[in-house]
Amino acid sequence: MVGPKSCELTGITFAPDDKTMFVDVQHPGEEGDSHFPNNSSRPRSSVLMITREDGGVIGA
């Protein structure tokens, strides 16, 4: 998994049914290279929730 420049991907975990994965994106763009998650003037840490389009188990 790859995140925005200058970030840390942490806290990867799954929901009990393995159909949702959560990923924390910390400190994106502190060096001024990125404006994750949008073009605001201040980069923000975020939590992503990832699911499959068909609602199935992640990795299956």
C-alpha positions as CSV (number, residue, x, y, z in Angstrom):
1,M,0.0,0.0,0.0
2,V,1.3,3.5,-0.9
3,G,0.2,6.8,0.6
4,P,0.8,10.5,0.0
5,K,4.4,11.7,-0.1
6,S,5.9,12.1,3.4
7,C,3.2,10.2,5.2
8,E,3.1,7.1,7.5
9,L,0.5,4.4,7.0
10,T,-0.4,3.0,10.4
11,G,-3.1,1.1,12.3
12,I,-4.1,-1.2,9.5
13,T,-6.9,-3.4,10.8
14,F,-10.0,-5.2,9.7
15,A,-13.7,-5.2,10.7
16,P,-14.7,-8.5,12.4
17,D,-16.3,-9.8,9.1
18,D,-13.2,-9.0,7.1
19,K,-15.3,-6.9,4.6
20,T,-13.8,-3.5,5.7
21,M,-10.2,-2.5,6.1
22,F,-9.2,0.6,8.1
23,V,-5.9,2.5,7.4
24,D,-4.6,5.6,9.2
25,V,-2.6,8.1,7.2
26,Q,-0.5,10.2,9.5
27,H,1.5,13.4,8.9
28,P,1.0,13.7,5.2
29,G,2.9,16.5,3.5
30,E,4.4,18.1,6.6
31,E,7.4,19.1,4.5
32,G,5.0,21.1,2.2
33,D,5.1,18.5,-0.6
34,S,1.5,17.3,-0.4
35,H,-1.9,18.6,0.5
36,F,-3.7,15.4,1.3
37,P,-6.7,14.9,1.3
38,N,-7.4,17.9,-0.8
39,N,-5.8,21.2,-1.9
40,S,-6.4,23.0,1.4
41,S,-3.6,25.0,2.9
42,R,-3.1,22.5,5.8
43,P,-2.5,18.7,5.4
44,R,-4.5,16.5,7.7
45,S,-4.2,13.0,9.0
46,S,-7.1,10.8,7.9
47,V,-8.6,7.3,8.5
48,L,-9.6,5.5,5.3
49,M,-12.3,2.8,5.2
50,I,-11.7,0.4,2.3
51,T,-14.3,-2.1,1.0
52,R,-14.8,-4.2,-2.1
53,E,-17.3,-3.0,-4.7
54,D,-19.0,-6.4,-4.5
55,G,-19.2,-6.3,-0.7
56,G,-17.0,-9.4,-0.4
57,V,-14.2,-10.3,2.0
58,I,-11.0,-8.2,1.5
59,G,-8.2,-10.5,0.2
60,A,-10.6,-13.2,-1.0
